[in-house]
Every structure is written in C-alpha cells, then in structure tokens.
Amino acid sequence: MSAPFRFTVPLLPPSVNHYKAVRKNGGFYRKREAVAFVDAVCVISRKTMVTGNFYTVEIFFFLGPSKHNLSSNDLDNFQKVGIDALVRAGVIKTDGRILDLHLHKRFVAGDREERTEYFVTGRKIDEEKLFSEADCRSVVAV
C-alpha cells in the first residue's frame, strides 16, 4: 500500500437528497452546489491519480454550527457526491474499486471552518487472489 494522497476542500458536498434536480422536459441535472464541489475537488486535487487497482478512501466532513442538526445531516448523505467527485477529478478510476471506505463527521466552531478532508490510498492487489479469498470467507454466521 502506498502513502495516502491527502487533500482538503474548503467546502462540504451537498447532500445526496439535494444534489440533483428534475428538468422540465425530463431527466436530471446536477445542481450548482454539486458542480461547485466537484470543480473544487478537481482543482485542489490537481487531478492527481492515485495508483493501484483498488482503493481505501477515508473522508472527514467538518460541519459548522448551521449544520449541527444531527437529524438532518446524515453522514451517508454526504459521501455520494464526495466519492463521485474523486472519480470525476480522476483521483480514482471508479468507485467500484473502493474496498475500504471510512467516513467521519466532525463539528467545528464556525461555518467558515467547514471543509472536507480526503485520504485516498491505492492498493495493488492480484484480482485472482482477491476473489479466491473472498470465496473462502463468504460463509455467513447466523
């Protein structure tokens, strides 16, 4: 495993519940906030590609006081746009290759301190070995 590629985006991704809107003539489009977040990831990551055929991704979401309502800021709602941004920026090839995903929600004193911190590690794994080991561990405990 290589050292993690780390970078910080001074924004939070929009919730999965609010990042798309319906077009009047059908279909969907990404809202301005989602486009801005993806663009920020592209610029700040400098489109650095993490090497490896699989990935470990760790993301910290730092929420300001205006988002301290715990019932409306589900951790899993932030991750969709956050991970899609990694793919669009070319940091990872596809999110289907993420083997380990760690999400963290933290709180900061001011809204100006809101941010998203990424740690992305590439892993080179022999796929034949990976799938043969997976078959051996597929027993479900009841």
N, CA and C atoms as a LAMMPS dump frame, in Angstrom:
ITEM: TIMESTEP
0
ITEM: NUMBER OF ATOMS
426
ITEM: BOX BOUNDS ff ff ff
-5.0000000000000000e+02 5.0000000000000000e+02
-5.0000000000000000e+02 5.0000000000000000e+02
-5.0000000000000000e+02 5.0000000000000000e+02
ITEM: ATOMS id mol type element x y z
1 1 1 N 0.838 -1.166 0
2 1 2 C 0 0 0
3 1 3 C 0.89 1.238 0
4 2 1 N 0.513 2.213 -0.79
5 2 2 C 1.271 3.454 -0.856
6 2 3 C 0.811 4.409 0.24
7 3 1 N 1.558 5.502 0.402
8 3 2 C 1.151 6.532 1.36
9 3 3 C -0.133 7.178 0.864
10 4 1 N -1.015 7.575 1.775
11 4 2 C -2.281 8.179 1.334
12 4 3 C -2.059 9.53 0.654
13 5 1 N -2.836 9.771 -0.379
14 5 2 C -2.892 11.083 -1.023
15 5 3 C -3.897 11.886 -0.209
16 6 1 N -3.445 12.985 0.352
17 6 2 C -4.296 13.774 1.243
18 6 3 C -4.518 15.156 0.652
19 7 1 N -5.774 15.615 0.699
20 7 2 C -6.064 16.993 0.321
21 7 3 C -7.349 17.447 1.007
22 8 1 N -7.495 18.764 1.124
23 8 2 C -8.633 19.352 1.827
24 8 3 C -9.383 20.287 0.894
25 9 1 N -10.685 20.157 0.861
26 9 2 C -11.571 21.016 0.072
27 9 3 C -12.312 21.914 1.063
28 10 1 N -12.259 23.234 0.894
29 10 2 C -12.896 24.127 1.862
30 10 3 C -14.407 24.246 1.688
31 11 1 N -15.044 23.161 1.332
32 11 2 C -16.494 23.09 1.129
33 11 3 C -16.99 21.739 1.627
34 12 1 N -18.28 21.654 1.825
35 12 2 C -18.922 20.368 2.086
36 12 3 C -19.69 19.958 0.84
37 13 1 N -19.717 18.669 0.525
38 13 2 C -20.54 18.246 -0.604
39 13 3 C -22.017 18.393 -0.251
40 14 1 N -22.84 18.689 -1.239
41 14 2 C -24.271 18.734 -0.95
42 14 3 C -24.785 17.335 -0.63
43 15 1 N -25.855 17.284 0.111
44 15 2 C -26.476 16.019 0.457
45 15 3 C -26.95 15.3 -0.802
46 16 1 N -26.938 13.994 -0.759
47 16 2 C -27.439 13.199 -1.875
48 16 3 C -28.905 13.538 -2.157
49 17 1 N -29.601 14.014 -1.133
50 17 2 C -31.009 14.374 -1.296
51 17 3 C -31.208 15.692 -2.033
52 18 1 N -30.124 16.459 -2.208
53 18 2 C -30.278 17.8 -2.773
54 18 3 C -29.305 18.123 -3.909
55 19 1 N -28.631 17.138 -4.46
56 19 2 C -27.628 17.49 -5.455
57 19 3 C -28.126 17.383 -6.895
58 20 1 N -29.288 16.799 -7.104
59 20 2 C -29.869 16.724 -8.448
60 20 3 C -31.25 17.348 -8.451
61 21 1 N -31.644 17.833 -9.628
62 21 2 C -32.99 18.38 -9.804
63 21 3 C -33.552 17.851 -11.121
64 22 1 N -34.852 17.852 -11.223
65 22 2 C -35.541 17.336 -12.418
66 22 3 C -35.661 18.452 -13.45
67 23 1 N -35.349 18.122 -14.699
68 23 2 C -35.547 19.071 -15.797
69 23 3 C -37.032 19.115 -16.158
70 24 1 N -37.468 20.24 -16.651
71 24 2 C -38.877 20.393 -17.036
72 24 3 C -39.266 19.421 -18.149
73 25 1 N -38.327 19.14 -19.053
74 25 2 C -38.622 18.239 -20.166
75 25 3 C -38.143 16.8 -19.905
76 26 1 N -37.873 16.496 -18.656
77 26 2 C -37.453 15.149 -18.291
78 26 3 C -35.958 15.055 -18.031
79 27 1 N -35.561 14.067 -17.308
80 27 2 C -34.162 13.876 -16.97
81 27 3 C -33.762 14.685 -15.74
82 28 1 N -32.485 14.602 -15.416
83 28 2 C -31.966 15.275 -14.24
84 28 3 C -30.76 16.118 -14.606
85 29 1 N -30.443 17.05 -13.746
86 29 2 C -29.194 17.795 -13.859
87 29 3 C -28.629 17.993 -12.454
88 30 1 N -27.29 18.142 -12.384
89 30 2 C -26.645 18.392 -11.098
90 30 3 C -26.8 19.863 -10.74
91 31 1 N -27.165 20.121 -9.504
92 31 2 C -27.347 21.49 -9.038
93 31 3 C -26.003 22.212 -8.932
94 32 1 N -26.084 23.511 -8.871
95 32 2 C -24.903 24.38 -8.844
96 32 3 C -23.944 23.997 -7.71
97 33 1 N -24.478 23.672 -6.522
98 33 2 C -23.631 23.328 -5.377
99 33 3 C -22.822 22.054 -5.646
100 34 1 N -23.443 21.091 -6.304
101 34 2 C -22.746 19.843 -6.622
102 34 3 C -21.646 20.097 -7.651
103 35 1 N -21.943 20.893 -8.661
104 35 2 C -20.942 21.22 -9.683
105 35 3 C -19.78 21.972 -9.048
106 36 1 N -20.076 22.913 -8.149
107 36 2 C -19.023 23.688 -7.481
108 36 3 C -18.131 22.786 -6.643
109 37 1 N -18.732 21.832 -5.94
110 37 2 C -17.931 20.935 -5.115
111 37 3 C -17.032 20.053 -5.983
112 38 1 N -17.584 19.475 -7.038
113 38 2 C -16.792 18.626 -7.936
114 38 3 C -15.659 19.442 -8.57
115 39 1 N -15.959 20.656 -9.01
116 39 2 C -14.923 21.518 -9.597
117 39 3 C -13.816 21.801 -8.583
118 40 1 N -14.193 22.044 -7.322
119 40 2 C -13.194 22.311 -6.284
120 40 3 C -12.294 21.099 -6.069
121 41 1 N -12.88 19.901 -6.056
122 41 2 C -12.077 18.684 -5.907
123 41 3 C -11.111 18.545 -7.081
124 42 1 N -11.574 18.838 -8.291
125 42 2 C -10.705 18.761 -9.473
126 42 3 C -9.523 19.717 -9.353
127 43 1 N -9.786 20.933 -8.934
128 43 2 C -8.73 21.945 -8.842
129 43 3 C -7.771 21.626 -7.699
130 44 1 N -8.298 21.344 -6.523
131 44 2 C -7.45 21.149 -5.348
132 44 3 C -6.656 19.849 -5.422
133 45 1 N -7.234 18.818 -5.976
134 45 2 C -6.51 17.545 -6.1
135 45 3 C -5.493 17.589 -7.237
136 46 1 N -5.591 18.623 -8.057
137 46 2 C -4.73 18.767 -9.244
138 46 3 C -4.82 17.542 -10.139
139 47 1 N -5.995 16.896 -10.088
140 47 2 C -6.263 15.696 -10.882
141 47 3 C -5.167 14.643 -10.712
142 48 1 N -4.614 14.571 -9.493
143 48 2 C -3.598 13.581 -9.178
144 48 3 C -4.242 12.206 -9.136
145 49 1 N -3.748 11.284 -9.936
146 49 2 C -4.305 9.935 -9.955
147 49 3 C -3.571 9.069 -8.938
148 50 1 N -4.317 8.437 -8.065
149 50 2 C -3.759 7.516 -7.091
150 50 3 C -3.532 6.189 -7.806
151 51 1 N -2.329 5.641 -7.661
152 51 2 C -2.003 4.392 -8.36
153 51 3 C -2.526 3.191 -7.578
154 52 1 N -2.79 2.139 -8.308
155 52 2 C -3.297 0.904 -7.729
156 52 3 C -4.562 0.495 -8.462
157 53 1 N -4.963 -0.751 -8.265
158 53 2 C -6.195 -1.205 -8.909
159 53 3 C -7.367 -1.258 -7.94
160 54 1 N -7.107 -0.998 -6.655
161 54 2 C -8.145 -0.879 -5.642
162 54 3 C -7.785 0.272 -4.72
163 55 1 N -8.768 0.733 -3.936
164 55 2 C -8.545 1.925 -3.129
165 55 3 C -9.111 1.78 -1.722
166 56 1 N -8.475 2.495 -0.822
167 56 2 C -9.009 2.754 0.505
168 56 3 C -9.255 4.253 0.561
169 57 1 N -10.464 4.649 0.931
170 57 2 C -10.833 6.065 0.973
171 57 3 C -11.319 6.4 2.377
172 58 1 N -10.773 7.47 2.918
173 58 2 C -11.211 7.979 4.211
174 58 3 C -11.578 9.445 4.016
175 59 1 N -12.78 9.81 4.465
176 59 2 C -13.258 11.182 4.283
177 59 3 C -13.754 11.721 5.618
178 60 1 N -13.286 12.927 5.955
179 60 2 C -13.751 13.651 7.127
180 60 3 C -14.593 14.825 6.655
181 61 1 N -15.805 14.936 7.168
182 61 2 C -16.685 16.066 6.883
183 61 3 C -16.752 16.926 8.144
184 62 1 N -16.316 18.175 8.056
185 62 2 C -16.321 19.096 9.185
186 62 3 C -17.477 20.067 9.012
187 63 1 N -18.478 19.966 9.885
188 63 2 C -19.704 20.749 9.78
189 63 3 C -19.699 21.92 10.754
190 64 1 N -20.107 23.079 10.251
191 64 2 C -20.212 24.277 11.065
192 64 3 C -21.518 24.316 11.837
193 65 1 N -21.688 25.364 12.669
194 65 2 C -22.872 25.467 13.531
195 65 3 C -24.199 25.418 12.782
196 66 1 N -24.256 25.932 11.568
197 66 2 C -25.524 25.917 10.838
198 66 3 C -25.94 24.51 10.423
199 67 1 N -25.031 23.538 10.53
200 67 2 C -25.337 22.151 10.156
201 67 3 C -25.242 21.209 11.344
202 68 1 N -25.343 21.731 12.547
203 68 2 C -25.231 20.888 13.736
204 68 3 C -26.491 20.101 14.041
205 69 1 N -27.534 20.249 13.256
206 69 2 C -28.757 19.474 13.452
207 69 3 C -28.471 18.022 13.067
208 70 1 N -28.305 17.19 14.053
209 70 2 C -27.881 15.804 13.805
210 70 3 C -28.892 14.993 13.017
211 71 1 N -30.165 15.332 13.115
212 71 2 C -31.17 14.528 12.44
213 71 3 C -31.266 14.827 10.945
214 72 1 N -30.713 15.933 10.484
215 72 2 C -30.854 16.251 9.065
216 72 3 C -29.532 16.201 8.297
217 73 1 N -28.451 15.849 8.956
218 73 2 C -27.155 15.776 8.279
219 73 3 C -26.562 14.379 8.424
220 74 1 N -27.234 13.432 7.772
221 74 2 C -26.772 12.047 7.822
222 74 3 C -25.416 11.928 7.144
223 75 1 N -24.531 11.204 7.78
224 75 2 C -23.183 11.017 7.266
225 75 3 C -23.183 10.4 5.872
226 76 1 N -24.036 9.408 5.664
227 76 2 C -24.05 8.73 4.367
228 76 3 C -24.585 9.615 3.245
229 77 1 N -25.306 10.679 3.566
230 77 2 C -25.803 11.574 2.515
231 77 3 C -24.693 12.425 1.908
232 78 1 N -23.626 12.664 2.651
233 78 2 C -22.505 13.463 2.141
234 78 3 C -21.586 12.654 1.236
235 79 1 N -21.515 11.355 1.464
236 79 2 C -20.485 10.558 0.793
237 79 3 C -20.704 10.377 -0.708
238 80 1 N -21.93 10.371 -1.193
239 80 2 C -22.195 10.122 -2.618
240 80 3 C -21.491 11.145 -3.506
241 81 1 N -21.745 12.42 -3.26
242 81 2 C -21.11 13.459 -4.078
243 81 3 C -19.612 13.505 -3.793
244 82 1 N -19.231 13.271 -2.536
245 82 2 C -17.815 13.269 -2.185
246 82 3 C -17.016 12.232 -2.953
247 83 1 N -17.558 11.045 -3.09
248 83 2 C -16.87 9.98 -3.83
249 83 3 C -16.974 10.202 -5.337
250 84 1 N -18.153 10.595 -5.818
251 84 2 C -18.296 10.886 -7.252
252 84 3 C -17.295 11.95 -7.7
253 85 1 N -17.004 12.911 -6.825
254 85 2 C -16.041 13.957 -7.158
255 85 3 C -14.636 13.377 -7.352
256 86 1 N -14.274 12.365 -6.567
257 86 2 C -12.965 11.724 -6.743
258 86 3 C -12.841 11.094 -8.129
259 87 1 N -13.919 10.476 -8.574
260 87 2 C -13.912 9.84 -9.899
261 87 3 C -13.844 10.896 -10.995
262 88 1 N -14.676 11.932 -10.891
263 88 2 C -14.695 12.998 -11.909
264 88 3 C -13.361 13.722 -11.991
265 89 1 N -12.67 13.843 -10.844
266 89 2 C -11.367 14.513 -10.821
267 89 3 C -10.247 13.609 -11.319
268 90 1 N -10.535 12.318 -11.483
269 90 2 C -9.506 11.39 -11.941
270 90 3 C -8.583 10.906 -10.839
271 91 1 N -8.931 11.167 -9.582
272 91 2 C -8.119 10.699 -8.463
273 91 3 C -8.193 9.184 -8.378
274 92 1 N -9.383 8.62 -8.573
275 92 2 C -9.566 7.169 -8.656
276 92 3 C -10.269 6.864 -9.978
277 93 1 N -10.077 5.643 -10.462
278 93 2 C -10.676 5.279 -11.757
279 93 3 C -12.181 5.091 -11.657
280 94 1 N -12.617 4.391 -10.623
281 94 2 C -14.043 4.131 -10.435
282 94 3 C -14.301 3.845 -8.967
283 95 1 N -15.46 4.244 -8.48
284 95 2 C -15.765 3.988 -7.077
285 95 3 C -16.086 2.516 -6.83
286 96 1 N -16.293 1.76 -7.884
287 96 2 C -16.485 0.321 -7.749
288 96 3 C -15.226 -0.395 -7.286
289 97 1 N -14.097 0.281 -7.322
290 97 2 C -12.824 -0.3 -6.903
291 97 3 C -12.434 0.094 -5.482
292 98 1 N -13.346 0.731 -4.753
293 98 2 C -13.076 1.073 -3.359
294 98 3 C -13.364 -0.164 -2.513
295 99 1 N -12.333 -0.672 -1.841
296 99 2 C -12.501 -1.837 -0.972
297 99 3 C -12.841 -1.425 0.451
298 100 1 N -12.262 -0.325 0.905
299 100 2 C -12.498 0.147 2.267
300 100 3 C -12.888 1.618 2.208
301 101 1 N -13.982 1.948 2.879
302 101 2 C -14.473 3.317 2.926
303 101 3 C -14.728 3.675 4.381
304 102 1 N -14.09 4.746 4.829
305 102 2 C -14.236 5.207 6.203
306 102 3 C -14.75 6.641 6.165
307 103 1 N -15.885 6.891 6.808
308 103 2 C -16.498 8.212 6.832
309 103 3 C -16.511 8.738 8.263
310 104 1 N -16.235 10.038 8.402
311 104 2 C -16.208 10.668 9.713
312 104 3 C -16.934 12.004 9.634
313 105 1 N -17.736 12.293 10.642
314 105 2 C -18.405 13.591 10.746
315 105 3 C -17.891 14.254 12.013
316 106 1 N -17.406 15.475 11.857
317 106 2 C -16.901 16.247 12.984
318 106 3 C -17.552 17.621 12.953
319 107 1 N -17.468 18.33 14.063
320 107 2 C -18.082 19.646 14.166
321 107 3 C -17.012 20.691 14.454
322 108 1 N -17.166 21.849 13.839
323 108 2 C -16.233 22.957 14.027
324 108 3 C -16.996 24.163 14.555
325 109 1 N -16.253 25.109 15.115
326 109 2 C -16.861 26.254 15.799
327 109 3 C -17.555 27.227 14.848
328 110 1 N -17.03 27.389 13.643
329 110 2 C -17.608 28.37 12.733
330 110 3 C -17.869 27.802 11.351
331 111 1 N -18.865 28.373 10.657
332 111 2 C -19.191 27.909 9.303
333 111 3 C -18.029 28.112 8.332
334 112 1 N -17.173 29.089 8.589
335 112 2 C -16.021 29.324 7.7
336 112 3 C -14.968 28.219 7.804
337 113 1 N -15.07 27.4 8.836
338 113 2 C -14.128 26.291 9.02
339 113 3 C -14.631 24.998 8.378
340 114 1 N -15.816 25.021 7.788
341 114 2 C -16.344 23.813 7.144
342 114 3 C -15.394 23.36 6.053
343 115 1 N -15.266 22.048 5.945
344 115 2 C -14.351 21.505 4.933
345 115 3 C -14.56 20.004 4.806
346 116 1 N -13.952 19.464 3.766
347 116 2 C -13.937 18.023 3.532
348 116 3 C -12.481 17.618 3.362
349 117 1 N -12.035 16.661 4.147
350 117 2 C -10.657 16.177 4.058
351 117 3 C -10.658 14.755 3.514
352 118 1 N -9.829 14.542 2.51
353 118 2 C -9.711 13.239 1.841
354 118 3 C -8.362 12.594 2.145
355 119 1 N -8.4 11.278 2.333
356 119 2 C -7.203 10.444 2.404
357 119 3 C -7.484 9.263 1.478
358 120 1 N -6.757 9.176 0.381
359 120 2 C -7 8.131 -0.613
360 120 3 C -5.716 7.33 -0.794
361 121 1 N -5.824 6.029 -0.616
362 121 2 C -4.667 5.149 -0.741
363 121 3 C -4.927 4.133 -1.838
364 122 1 N -3.966 3.991 -2.732
365 122 2 C -4.052 2.978 -3.775
366 122 3 C -3.478 1.665 -3.28
367 123 1 N -4.079 0.591 -3.74
368 123 2 C -3.633 -0.742 -3.362
369 123 3 C -3.511 -1.592 -4.615
370 124 1 N -2.374 -2.25 -4.771
371 124 2 C -2.18 -3.169 -5.891
372 124 3 C -2.442 -4.57 -5.38
373 125 1 N -3.532 -5.162 -5.856
374 125 2 C -3.946 -6.486 -5.395
375 125 3 C -4.167 -7.376 -6.604
376 126 1 N -3.652 -8.577 -6.531
377 126 2 C -3.886 -9.575 -7.571
378 126 3 C -5.356 -9.963 -7.507
379 127 1 N -6.104 -9.676 -8.566
380 127 2 C -7.55 -9.892 -8.55
381 127 3 C -7.928 -11.36 -8.41
382 128 1 N -7.163 -12.251 -9.011
383 128 2 C -7.476 -13.675 -8.878
384 128 3 C -7.371 -14.109 -7.423
385 129 1 N -6.34 -13.629 -6.745
386 129 2 C -6.161 -13.957 -5.337
387 129 3 C -7.273 -13.329 -4.494
388 130 1 N -7.644 -12.106 -4.806
389 130 2 C -8.69 -11.414 -4.065
390 130 3 C -10.005 -12.18 -4.135
391 131 1 N -10.389 -12.597 -5.331
392 131 2 C -11.661 -13.287 -5.487
393 131 3 C -11.629 -14.698 -4.917
394 132 1 N -10.51 -15.383 -4.976
395 132 2 C -10.444 -16.718 -4.395
396 132 3 C -10.515 -16.637 -2.876
397 133 1 N -9.902 -15.602 -2.262
398 133 2 C -10.001 -15.411 -0.813
399 133 3 C -11.423 -15.025 -0.418
400 134 1 N -12.072 -14.246 -1.248
401 134 2 C -13.445 -13.822 -0.952
402 134 3 C -14.38 -15.032 -0.925
403 135 1 N -14.152 -15.974 -1.831
404 135 2 C -14.991 -17.177 -1.852
405 135 3 C -14.848 -17.965 -0.558
406 136 1 N -13.651 -18.022 -0.01
407 136 2 C -13.41 -18.767 1.215
408 136 3 C -14.058 -18.085 2.425
409 137 1 N -14.243 -16.792 2.379
410 137 2 C -14.775 -16.053 3.533
411 137 3 C -16.243 -15.706 3.383
412 138 1 N -16.918 -16.323 2.428
413 138 2 C -18.294 -15.945 2.167
414 138 3 C -19.306 -16.685 3.049
415 139 1 N -18.819 -17.398 4.066
416 139 2 C -19.721 -18.087 4.976
417 139 3 C -20.377 -17.048 5.876
418 140 1 N -21.696 -17.117 5.983
419 140 2 C -22.44 -16.16 6.796
420 140 3 C -22.761 -16.781 8.151
421 141 1 N -22.412 -16.088 9.215
422 141 2 C -22.731 -16.569 10.569
423 141 3 C -24.168 -16.201 10.881
424 142 1 N -24.876 -17.135 11.485
425 142 2 C -26.279 -16.903 11.852
426 142 3 C -26.412 -16.877 13.353
